[in-house]
């Protein structure tokens, strides 16, 4: 007997992105491991020492994680209120963090001992960094000041007061330890040199509250993140704007360098981390995350990528650590066929013919039993069935000449879902032709009964009428635009043809006759 033929479901797949070296490189990061903390993840920073543990600042503590085991190895909890911006020194031996109290705390990473407490700010201090000479600290506070501190003497050296709003971003040059950048919610970036007592060297206007700053390895170019933009500035030219990177659609909250300074990573509230090429400032890869991103960090060898989110989730990805899952080898039972009591087939290999287990779709089962109304109701269940499958069910019902029967035997809820499905997907060019056919059948069946529909169905029918009118007007506009384009292309073609004819006549005779001109005009027309 002929086997039942399954419904031909058309799948409309999205075109795959072109494979590039950057995509291949960043796709080597495995499936992220999610860790949960209490409160938003304020800052992530990696230690320069192997195996590059990372510090996560969250709530009233700074925790150090092992990137391989993803477990907490140290817990720095000498904070009375919320901690902010825990960052390592360039040798990985010390860690500094600000806090809601406005003081800076300096920790010995190996012993977890609190070594220094720097007091002087009168408002929360969200960022603090070591200078490249390892003997000074720079802090950025909500009291609108930037301060430099001497670590051995535990004293404040300088205070800069140029900003007019909270200072939530800062950076220290790796080339010159005295050069400081500060970014404020007043929308400006200011550069200071703490060897001088003067005001800022220059001020750059970012145009939005500045959330993060980053120096490139050369020290002459820096980046500022705020709003949905990342801007590139030339420090040697007095803060001249070089480029803008506007590839996020929500606030950019974090910046960091990767691949030995050749790639830039930016995290945003739009739940994306984008990777940029430093030479072109163009995105080369994108990571997606389940929630808004507050902080991004990557290890010096690009082995571990850590992202902190607003809901306390920490995403940890390791590059090249995916373990291939071996297929389970199932031992099949061997069946032996006997002929008599004492006879058994020996020295023969049993030939096992594999029988593929046929899985039947729900709508195919309805079609096999000619339950057309049930197949239609199943196809309109949007929680289980995708639109291409629903349209395929419509096509199969039309082919079987059963759509009339199916829609006539449907209940009010199914009719409601059908009308809603049609006006929702009518503008999709993949489904338009089929949806027009089934809508005509529906109107033929219920032409005299539409007035007796409930209010919800009447509302959806009115919406369908409005959508059809809108699509008709849109199609008319496209046809008008197509006609205009044809006229422009025809005029361009005539001009090219006329130019070619004039060139031919000019080469044949320096003084073209009237007959030749008439011939050109005739050919053009």
C-alpha positions, 0 to 999 in steps of 0.5 A, a space after each residue: 500500500 502506498 505510504 501517506 505523503 507528508 505535508 510539504 512544508 516550505 522553510 524560509 531560512 535566513 541567509 548566512 553571514 559571510 565567513 570571515 577570519 574574525 567570525 571564525 576566531 570569535 566563534 571559537 568561544 564556547 557556550 557561556 557559563 552563567 554565574 549568579 550574583 546579588 545585584 548588578 555587575 558594576 565592573 569586571 577586570 582581569 589580572 595580568 598574572 596567569 591564569 588570569 583570574 577576574 575580579 567582579 565588583 558587585 554589591 558590597 564585595 569584590 570577588 576573584 574568580 578562577 577562569 577555568 573552574 569558574 569558582 570564587 577563589 578570593 572574596 574581598 568584603 571590607 566594604 560597609 556599602 556598595 563597592 564600585 570599580 575593582 581594578 588590578 595593578 599592572 603587576 596583578 599584586 594589588 587591587 583598588 576599589 571605590 565605593 558608595 562611601 567615597 573612600 578608596 580601599 587598596 587590597 593585597 590580592 594574595 593575602 586579601 589584606 586591606 593595606 590602605 584606605 584613601 579618604 577625601 571624596 564626599 560622594 560615591 567613587 565609581 572608578 579608580 585606577 593605578 597609574 603605570 608607574 605603580 605608585 599612584 592612584 587616580 579616582 573619579 567621583 560623583 562629587 565632580 572631582 578627579 583626585 590623584 593619590 600617593 600610595 606609599 604616603 596614603 595622601 591626596 596629591 591633586 584635585 581637579 574640579 572642571 566637571 559640572 556633573 557626576 564623573 563615572 568614567 576615567 582612564 590612565 595613559 599607559 605611555 605617560 603615567 601623569 596623563 589622565 582622562 575623565 568622562 562626566 555626565 555633563 557630556 564632556 571628556 577632559 584630559 589632565 596632567 597631574 604634574 601641573 596645577 593647571 586646569 584641563 589640557 583640553 576638553 572634548 564634547 561627547 554629546 551625551 553622558 560619558 559611561 566609559 573611556 579607553 586609551 589605545 596602546 599608542 597613548 595618542 588616541 582614546 575612545 569615549 562611550 556614551 549614549 549609543 555612540 563610541 567616539 574616537 579622539 586624537 589626544 595629540 591634536 587637542 581632542 580632535 574627533 576622528 571617527 564615530 561608531 554608531 552600531 548600538 541602539 542603546 547606551 554603550 556602558 563598557 569598553 575594553 581592548 582585545 587581541 593585543 590592542 587590535 580589537 575593541 569590545 563594546 558592551 551596551 544596554 541593547 544586550 550586544 557586545 560588538 567587536 571592532 577592528 582598530 584600523 577601520 573602526 568597523 564591527 567584525 563580530 557580535 555577541 548576544 546576551 540575555 540581558 542589558 550589559 554593564 561591564 565587559 572584560 577579556 583576558 590578556 590572551 583572549 582565552 576568557 570573555 566575561 560579561 556582567 549584566 544588570 540582573 546579576 548574571 555573569 557570562 563566562 565564555 572560554 575559547 577553544 574549550 568545547 568538548 566534543 560529545 561522542 555519540 552513544 554506541 548502542 548495542 543491538 540485540 542479535 536475533 538468531 533464527 533456529 531450524 529445529 531443536 538442535 540446529 543453529 546457523 553458524 559461520 554466518 553474519 546476520 544482516 540487520 536491516 535498519 528500520 527508520 522510525 517514522 515520526 508523524 507530525 500532528 497536522 499530518 495525522 489530521 490530514 491522514 484521517 481527513 480531519 480538516 477542521 482539526 488540521 486548520 485549528 492546529 495550524 492556527 495555534 501560534 504557540 506551537 506552529 510557526 507561520 511557514 508551517 501554517 501557510 503550508 497547511 493552508 496550501 495542503 487544504 487548498 490542494 485537497 479542496 478541503 479548506 472550504 470544509 475546514 473553515 466552515 466547520 471551525 468554531 468562533 475562536 479558530 475563526 478569530 485566530 484565522 482573521 488575526 493571522 491573515 492581517 498580521 502576515 498579509 504584508 509578508 511577500 512569502 505568504 501573500 498569494 496563499 493568504 489572498 486565496 484562503 481569505 477569498 474562500 473565507 469570505 465566500 463561506 461567511 459572506 452572509 454571516 459576518 454581521 452575526 460575529 462577536 465584537 472581537 471577530 468584527 474588530 479583527 475583520 475591520 483590521 483586516 479591511 484596513 490592512 488590505 487597504 494599506 497594502 493596496 495603497 503601498 503597492 500602488 505607490 511602488 508601482 508609481 515608483 517603478 514607472 518613474 524609475 523606468 522613465 529615468 532609465 529609458 531617458 538615460 538609455 536614449 542619451 547614451 544611444 544619441 551620444 554613440 550615434 553622434 560619435 559615429 557621425 562625427 568620425 565619418 564626416 566632420 560636417 554631417 549632412 541634414 540627412 545624417 541628422 535625420 537618420 540619427 533622430 529616426 534611430 533614437 525615436 
